[in-house]
Amino acid sequence: MPHPKYHGQQGIVEGRRGRAYLVSINDGNKSKTLLSRPEHLVKVKEQVKK
């Protein structure tokens, strides 16, 4: 389960690692990659600009 700090963040799915997804997000000025299982992800209607 992702850390609660990242709750509500939007990102881009970069790939898969096993059953989990690699999600790229911006945390302040840093770009971070999170591992998250599909049950913790929600598809948004609008696209996020990279």
Biopython code that builds the backbone (N, CA, C, O; Angstrom):
import numpy as np
from Bio.PDB.StructureBuilder import StructureBuilder

atoms = [
    (1, "MET", "N", (0.839, -1.176, 0.000)),
    (1, "MET", "CA", (0.000, 0.000, 0.000)),
    (1, "MET", "C", (0.889, 1.246, 0.000)),
    (1, "MET", "O", (1.850, 1.318, 0.766)),
    (2, "PRO", "N", (0.579, 2.222, -0.848)),
    (2, "PRO", "CA", (1.377, 3.447, -0.894)),
    (2, "PRO", "C", (1.256, 4.239, 0.410)),
    (2, "PRO", "O", (0.285, 4.095, 1.153)),
    (3, "HIS", "N", (2.254, 5.070, 0.669)),
    (3, "HIS", "CA", (2.249, 5.923, 1.855)),
    (3, "HIS", "C", (1.092, 6.920, 1.754)),
    (3, "HIS", "O", (0.808, 7.404, 0.658)),
    (4, "PRO", "N", (0.413, 7.243, 2.865)),
    (4, "PRO", "CA", (-0.716, 8.186, 2.829)),
    (4, "PRO", "C", (-0.360, 9.562, 2.247)),
    (4, "PRO", "O", (-1.247, 10.284, 1.790)),
    (5, "LYS", "N", (0.913, 9.925, 2.259)),
    (5, "LYS", "CA", (1.359, 11.203, 1.687)),
    (5, "LYS", "C", (0.976, 11.309, 0.215)),
    (5, "LYS", "O", (0.732, 12.408, -0.283)),
    (6, "TYR", "N", (0.921, 10.187, -0.477)),
    (6, "TYR", "CA", (0.666, 10.183, -1.915)),
    (6, "TYR", "C", (-0.812, 10.001, -2.255)),
    (6, "TYR", "O", (-1.158, 9.877, -3.429)),
    (7, "HIS", "N", (-1.683, 9.985, -1.255)),
    (7, "HIS", "CA", (-3.121, 9.823, -1.486)),
    (7, "HIS", "C", (-3.648, 11.015, -2.276)),
    (7, "HIS", "O", (-3.429, 12.162, -1.886)),
    (8, "GLY", "N", (-4.334, 10.757, -3.371)),
    (8, "GLY", "CA", (-4.905, 11.816, -4.195)),
    (8, "GLY", "C", (-3.969, 12.362, -5.254)),
    (8, "GLY", "O", (-4.383, 13.203, -6.052)),
    (9, "GLN", "N", (-2.721, 11.915, -5.291)),
    (9, "GLN", "CA", (-1.772, 12.379, -6.306)),
    (9, "GLN", "C", (-2.135, 11.769, -7.661)),
    (9, "GLN", "O", (-2.653, 10.655, -7.742)),
    (10, "GLN", "N", (-1.853, 12.521, -8.712)),
    (10, "GLN", "CA", (-2.037, 12.016, -10.059)),
    (10, "GLN", "C", (-0.679, 11.757, -10.674)),
    (10, "GLN", "O", (0.278, 12.488, -10.421)),
    (11, "GLY", "N", (-0.600, 10.713, -11.483)),
    (11, "GLY", "CA", (0.668, 10.382, -12.113)),
    (11, "GLY", "C", (0.455, 9.635, -13.413)),
    (11, "GLY", "O", (-0.669, 9.497, -13.895)),
    (12, "ILE", "N", (1.541, 9.162, -13.965)),
    (12, "ILE", "CA", (1.523, 8.447, -15.243)),
    (12, "ILE", "C", (2.015, 7.032, -15.004)),
    (12, "ILE", "O", (3.053, 6.818, -14.378)),
    (13, "VAL", "N", (1.261, 6.072, -15.508)),
    (13, "VAL", "CA", (1.669, 4.671, -15.387)),
    (13, "VAL", "C", (2.771, 4.413, -16.397)),
    (13, "VAL", "O", (2.562, 4.540, -17.603)),
    (14, "GLU", "N", (3.947, 4.049, -15.899)),
    (14, "GLU", "CA", (5.121, 3.834, -16.744)),
    (14, "GLU", "C", (5.278, 2.379, -17.165)),
    (14, "GLU", "O", (5.871, 2.102, -18.208)),
    (15, "GLY", "N", (4.759, 1.450, -16.380)),
    (15, "GLY", "CA", (4.924, 0.042, -16.711)),
    (15, "GLY", "C", (4.401, -0.840, -15.602)),
    (15, "GLY", "O", (3.693, -0.387, -14.702)),
    (16, "ARG", "N", (4.766, -2.123, -15.683)),
    (16, "ARG", "CA", (4.339, -3.086, -14.680)),
    (16, "ARG", "C", (5.541, -3.787, -14.094)),
    (16, "ARG", "O", (6.577, -3.933, -14.742)),
    (17, "ARG", "N", (5.385, -4.217, -12.857)),
    (17, "ARG", "CA", (6.384, -5.041, -12.199)),
    (17, "ARG", "C", (5.607, -6.099, -11.420)),
    (17, "ARG", "O", (5.122, -5.855, -10.315)),
    (18, "GLY", "N", (5.503, -7.277, -12.026)),
    (18, "GLY", "CA", (4.664, -8.317, -11.433)),
    (18, "GLY", "C", (3.205, -7.913, -11.525)),
    (18, "GLY", "O", (2.710, -7.591, -12.606)),
    (19, "ARG", "N", (2.520, -7.931, -10.397)),
    (19, "ARG", "CA", (1.110, -7.515, -10.369)),
    (19, "ARG", "C", (0.959, -6.018, -10.157)),
    (19, "ARG", "O", (-0.135, -5.483, -10.340)),
    (20, "ALA", "N", (2.028, -5.329, -9.775)),
    (20, "ALA", "CA", (1.962, -3.906, -9.455)),
    (20, "ALA", "C", (2.278, -3.041, -10.673)),
    (20, "ALA", "O", (2.834, -3.510, -11.666)),
    (21, "TYR", "N", (1.908, -1.770, -10.569)),
    (21, "TYR", "CA", (2.183, -0.792, -11.611)),
    (21, "TYR", "C", (3.237, 0.189, -11.121)),
    (21, "TYR", "O", (3.272, 0.542, -9.942)),
    (22, "LEU", "N", (4.097, 0.627, -12.036)),
    (22, "LEU", "CA", (5.061, 1.694, -11.763)),
    (22, "LEU", "C", (4.389, 3.010, -12.136)),
    (22, "LEU", "O", (4.020, 3.219, -13.292)),
    (23, "VAL", "N", (4.230, 3.890, -11.160)),
    (23, "VAL", "CA", (3.552, 5.162, -11.374)),
    (23, "VAL", "C", (4.537, 6.292, -11.129)),
    (23, "VAL", "O", (5.132, 6.383, -10.055)),
    (24, "SER", "N", (4.709, 7.150, -12.124)),
    (24, "SER", "CA", (5.616, 8.287, -12.024)),
    (24, "SER", "C", (4.825, 9.508, -11.572)),
    (24, "SER", "O", (3.827, 9.867, -12.196)),
    (25, "ILE", "N", (5.274, 10.158, -10.472)),
    (25, "ILE", "CA", (4.614, 11.360, -9.955)),
    (25, "ILE", "C", (5.659, 12.434, -9.712)),
    (25, "ILE", "O", (6.856, 12.151, -9.678)),
    (26, "ASN", "N", (5.200, 13.670, -9.542)),
    (26, "ASN", "CA", (6.068, 14.774, -9.141)),
    (26, "ASN", "C", (5.773, 15.098, -7.683)),
    (26, "ASN", "O", (4.629, 15.367, -7.317)),
    (27, "ASP", "N", (6.819, 15.069, -6.851)),
    (27, "ASP", "CA", (6.700, 15.389, -5.435)),
    (27, "ASP", "C", (7.531, 16.637, -5.188)),
    (27, "ASP", "O", (8.732, 16.565, -4.930)),
    (28, "GLY", "N", (6.865, 17.783, -5.273)),
    (28, "GLY", "CA", (7.605, 19.046, -5.189)),
    (28, "GLY", "C", (8.410, 19.221, -6.465)),
    (28, "GLY", "O", (7.840, 19.265, -7.555)),
    (29, "ASN", "N", (9.734, 19.321, -6.341)),
    (29, "ASN", "CA", (10.598, 19.462, -7.511)),
    (29, "ASN", "C", (11.185, 18.133, -7.956)),
    (29, "ASN", "O", (11.901, 18.084, -8.956)),
    (30, "LYS", "N", (10.898, 17.061, -7.239)),
    (30, "LYS", "CA", (11.480, 15.758, -7.553)),
    (30, "LYS", "C", (10.486, 14.873, -8.289)),
    (30, "LYS", "O", (9.284, 14.911, -8.024)),
    (31, "SER", "N", (10.999, 14.087, -9.208)),
    (31, "SER", "CA", (10.194, 13.078, -9.887)),
    (31, "SER", "C", (10.414, 11.753, -9.170)),
    (31, "SER", "O", (11.555, 11.328, -8.983)),
    (32, "LYS", "N", (9.330, 11.100, -8.770)),
    (32, "LYS", "CA", (9.430, 9.845, -8.035)),
    (32, "LYS", "C", (8.633, 8.764, -8.736)),
    (32, "LYS", "O", (7.666, 9.043, -9.444)),
    (33, "THR", "N", (9.052, 7.527, -8.531)),
    (33, "THR", "CA", (8.355, 6.377, -9.084)),
    (33, "THR", "C", (7.836, 5.527, -7.928)),
    (33, "THR", "O", (8.596, 5.124, -7.048)),
    (34, "LEU", "N", (6.541, 5.262, -7.943)),
    (34, "LEU", "CA", (5.902, 4.469, -6.899)),
    (34, "LEU", "C", (5.481, 3.124, -7.462)),
    (34, "LEU", "O", (5.139, 3.010, -8.638)),
    (35, "LEU", "N", (5.509, 2.117, -6.620)),
    (35, "LEU", "CA", (4.954, 0.813, -6.951)),
    (35, "LEU", "C", (3.603, 0.721, -6.276)),
    (35, "LEU", "O", (3.504, 0.886, -5.060)),
    (36, "SER", "N", (2.557, 0.459, -7.050)),
    (36, "SER", "CA", (1.226, 0.409, -6.470)),
    (36, "SER", "C", (0.413, -0.689, -7.127)),
    (36, "SER", "O", (0.454, -0.867, -8.344)),
    (37, "ARG", "N", (-0.325, -1.420, -6.311)),
    (37, "ARG", "CA", (-1.200, -2.467, -6.821)),
    (37, "ARG", "C", (-2.439, -1.833, -7.451)),
    (37, "ARG", "O", (-2.811, -0.719, -7.083)),
    (38, "PRO", "N", (-3.080, -2.523, -8.393)),
    (38, "PRO", "CA", (-4.217, -1.941, -9.124)),
    (38, "PRO", "C", (-5.388, -1.534, -8.237)),
    (38, "PRO", "O", (-6.108, -0.596, -8.580)),
    (39, "GLU", "N", (-5.601, -2.210, -7.105)),
    (39, "GLU", "CA", (-6.731, -1.848, -6.252)),
    (39, "GLU", "C", (-6.553, -0.481, -5.589)),
    (39, "GLU", "O", (-7.508, 0.061, -5.031)),
    (40, "HIS", "N", (-5.343, 0.082, -5.642)),
    (40, "HIS", "CA", (-5.086, 1.389, -5.060)),
    (40, "HIS", "C", (-5.074, 2.495, -6.103)),
    (40, "HIS", "O", (-4.817, 3.651, -5.768)),
    (41, "LEU", "N", (-5.344, 2.166, -7.356)),
    (41, "LEU", "CA", (-5.309, 3.146, -8.442)),
    (41, "LEU", "C", (-6.708, 3.398, -8.985)),
    (41, "LEU", "O", (-7.553, 2.503, -9.003)),
    (42, "VAL", "N", (-6.939, 4.632, -9.426)),
    (42, "VAL", "CA", (-8.207, 5.011, -10.041)),
    (42, "VAL", "C", (-7.875, 5.735, -11.338)),
    (42, "VAL", "O", (-7.038, 6.637, -11.351)),
    (43, "LYS", "N", (-8.525, 5.345, -12.423)),
    (43, "LYS", "CA", (-8.295, 6.008, -13.707)),
    (43, "LYS", "C", (-9.028, 7.345, -13.719)),
    (43, "LYS", "O", (-10.209, 7.408, -13.375)),
    (44, "VAL", "N", (-8.331, 8.421, -14.115)),
    (44, "VAL", "CA", (-8.938, 9.751, -14.175)),
    (44, "VAL", "C", (-9.409, 10.021, -15.597)),
    (44, "VAL", "O", (-8.909, 9.426, -16.551)),
    (45, "LYS", "N", (-10.372, 10.920, -15.726)),
    (45, "LYS", "CA", (-10.935, 11.223, -17.043)),
    (45, "LYS", "C", (-10.052, 12.168, -17.846)),
    (45, "LYS", "O", (-9.973, 12.059, -19.070)),
    (46, "GLU", "N", (-9.385, 13.101, -17.157)),
    (46, "GLU", "CA", (-8.514, 14.049, -17.837)),
    (46, "GLU", "C", (-7.083, 13.543, -17.803)),
    (46, "GLU", "O", (-6.662, 12.914, -16.831)),
    (47, "GLN", "N", (-6.336, 13.818, -18.863)),
    (47, "GLN", "CA", (-4.935, 13.386, -18.909)),
    (47, "GLN", "C", (-4.048, 14.333, -18.138)),
    (47, "GLN", "O", (-4.310, 15.534, -18.073)),
    (48, "VAL", "N", (-2.997, 13.788, -17.553)),
    (48, "VAL", "CA", (-2.013, 14.567, -16.813)),
    (48, "VAL", "C", (-0.885, 14.929, -17.762)),
    (48, "VAL", "O", (-0.384, 14.072, -18.491)),
    (49, "LYS", "N", (-0.476, 16.209, -17.758)),
    (49, "LYS", "CA", (0.648, 16.619, -18.597)),
    (49, "LYS", "C", (1.935, 16.274, -17.891)),
    (49, "LYS", "O", (2.069, 16.495, -16.688)),
    (50, "LYS", "N", (2.884, 15.733, -18.631)),
    (50, "LYS", "CA", (4.153, 15.318, -18.045)),
    (50, "LYS", "C", (5.120, 16.453, -17.918)),
    (50, "LYS", "O", (6.238, 16.261, -17.440)),
]
sb = StructureBuilder()
sb.init_structure("model")
sb.init_model(0)
sb.init_chain("A")
sb.init_seg("    ")
for serial, (resi, resn, name, xyz) in enumerate(atoms, 1):
    if name == "N":
        sb.init_residue(resn, " ", resi, " ")
    sb.init_atom(name, np.array(xyz, "f"), 0.0, 1.0, " ", f" {name:<3s}", serial, name[0])
structure = sb.get_structure()
